[in-house]
Amino acid sequence: MGIRDQLEDLEEIVRRLSSEYTRLAQWISLLKNEVKTLNDDLEFVRKLVQEDSDLAKKSLGKFAFLKEMLIKGKGREMKIYKFKCLKCGEINYTCSKEDNSGCWNCGSTQFELVGEEPL
């Protein structure tokens, strides 16, 4: 085997390595794109979970209000008081003017009475 044959063999090896390197670079690029997509999806899911958590907190507050109405309202006329949260502007309802359990939305206890209605 002469030097020319060895050079041809080396050139073939370099071509193969170059081809493999190009293929690996393409795979790495694809994987990077997949990781970015997965990170974006994860962030979207985190936001959904936070929104669901916030909604659950609001729902629990509203459930507590309804339970309170049923307990306090048996056998007598009741009124519903409408309060506006001074922190976030959320409208909250209760059956007691003294209720200071916190805003359904943000938890603040700073309210302004904006109305009352018979139940």
Secondary structure, DSSP 4 states (H G I P E B T S, - for coil): --HHHHHHHHHHHHHHHHHHHHHHHHHHHHHHHHHHHHHHHHHHHHHHHHHHHHHHHHHHHHHHHHHHHHHHTTTS--EEEEEEETTT--EEEES-TT--S--TTT----EEEEEEEE-
